[in-house]
């Protein structure tokens, strides 16, 4: 596994936002995802919808929107994870309006409760003032990986 490299953009429509450089795995295929926060507890996650994100009807694929919601739930949970991780055990969503090619879709949300084993999250995806998706879900805490040779 390579070390994560983060860059903050200084130009363009995502100026002031950060992103991972050379992101591997699934999120590297569906992103790029951009992150912005005044503080870690108020993180925003966004992406710009391209042709590769569209379904056969010409709007952003529902699976793509759910992937952004799922990723943002993890990001919103970060202040409660210490050195451990989390996995999604439930994700409920309501599709409210379509996303279109060229839209910048932004996830905002909050942790509503962080217990010993479960973290409850709710959020929304928007494009400007347009509400695209409303969601809630539950993350299960994972223990931190032991350090060492693996």
C-alpha positions in Angstrom: 0.0 0.0 0.0 1.4 3.4 -1.0 1.5 6.4 1.4 -1.4 8.8 0.9 -0.5 12.1 -0.8 -2.9 15.0 -0.4 -2.8 18.2 -2.5 -4.8 21.4 -2.1 -5.8 22.9 -5.4 -5.1 26.6 -6.0 -6.9 27.1 -9.3 -10.1 26.1 -11.0 -13.6 25.2 -9.8 -12.1 23.2 -6.8 -9.6 25.9 -5.7 -9.3 25.6 -1.9 -10.4 22.0 -1.9 -8.1 19.0 -1.3 -7.8 15.6 -3.0 -5.8 12.5 -2.8 -3.1 12.2 -5.5 -3.0 8.8 -7.4 -5.9 7.4 -5.4 -6.0 3.6 -5.6 -8.9 1.2 -5.3 -12.5 1.7 -6.1 -12.7 5.4 -5.1 -9.8 6.0 -7.6 -12.0 4.6 -10.3 -15.2 6.6 -9.5 -13.6 9.9 -8.3 -11.8 12.1 -8.2 -13.3 13.2 -4.8 -12.5 16.6 -3.3 -12.6 17.5 0.4 -13.1 20.8 2.1 -13.6 21.7 5.7 -13.2 24.6 8.1 -12.6 21.8 10.7 -12.8 18.0 10.5 -16.3 18.0 12.0 -17.7 20.0 9.1 -16.2 18.2 6.1 -17.7 18.4 2.6 -17.0 15.8 0.0 -17.6 16.6 -3.7 -17.1 15.4 -7.3 -17.8 16.7 -10.8 -20.0 14.4 -12.8 -18.5 13.4 -16.1 -19.7 11.2 -18.9 -18.3 8.2 -17.1 -20.8 8.8 -14.2 -23.9 8.8 -16.4 -26.5 6.0 -16.8 -28.3 5.0 -20.0 -30.8 7.8 -19.5 -28.1 10.5 -19.5 -28.2 11.4 -15.8 -25.8 10.5 -13.0 -26.1 6.8 -12.2 -27.8 6.1 -8.8 -24.9 3.8 -7.8 -22.5 6.7 -8.3 -24.6 8.9 -6.0 -24.7 6.1 -3.4 -21.0 5.7 -3.6 -20.5 9.4 -2.8 -23.0 9.1 0.1 -21.2 6.0 1.4 -17.8 7.6 1.1 -19.0 10.8 2.8 -20.5 8.8 5.8 -17.0 7.5 6.4 -15.4 10.9 6.1 -18.0 12.4 8.5 -17.2 9.6 11.0 -13.5 10.3 11.1 -13.5 12.6 14.2 -15.0 9.6 16.1 -12.7 6.8 14.9 -9.4 7.6 16.7 -7.0 5.2 15.0 -9.5 2.7 13.9 -11.7 2.4 10.8 -15.3 1.8 10.0 -17.5 -0.1 7.6 -20.9 0.7 6.3 -23.6 -1.7 7.7 -26.7 0.3 6.6 -27.3 3.0 4.0 -30.8 4.3 3.3 -31.3 6.9 0.5 -34.1 8.9 -1.2 -33.4 10.0 -4.8 -34.9 13.5 -5.1 -33.7 14.9 -8.4 -31.2 13.8 -11.1 -27.6 14.8 -11.4 -26.3 15.9 -14.8 -23.0 15.9 -16.6 -21.0 18.8 -15.5 -22.7 19.1 -12.1 -20.5 19.6 -9.0 -22.3 17.4 -6.5 -21.5 18.1 -2.8 -22.1 15.9 0.2 -22.7 17.5 3.6 -23.9 15.8 6.7 -23.3 15.0 10.4 -22.9 12.3 12.9 -26.1 12.1 14.9 -24.8 9.6 17.4 -21.4 7.9 18.0 -21.7 4.9 20.3 -19.2 2.3 21.3 -19.7 0.1 18.3 -21.9 2.0 15.9 -21.9 5.5 14.4 -25.1 7.0 13.0 -24.8 9.5 10.1 -27.2 11.5 8.0 -26.5 13.8 5.0 -27.5 15.1 1.7 -26.1 15.5 -1.8 -26.7 18.8 -3.5 -25.8 20.7 -6.7 -26.1 24.4 -5.9 -29.5 24.8 -4.2 -30.9 21.6 -5.8 -31.3 18.6 -3.4 -30.3 15.5 -5.3 -30.2 12.8 -2.6 -31.0 12.5 1.1 -29.4 9.7 3.1 -28.8 8.2 6.5 -26.7 5.2 7.5 -24.8 3.3 10.2 -21.1 2.7 10.3 -19.6 -0.1 12.5 -16.3 0.6 14.1 -13.3 -1.6 13.2 -10.3 -2.0 15.5 -7.1 -0.3 14.4 -4.7 -2.4 12.4 -1.7 -3.5 14.4 1.5 -1.9 13.3 4.4 -4.0 12.3 5.3 -6.2 9.4 1.8 -7.2 8.7 
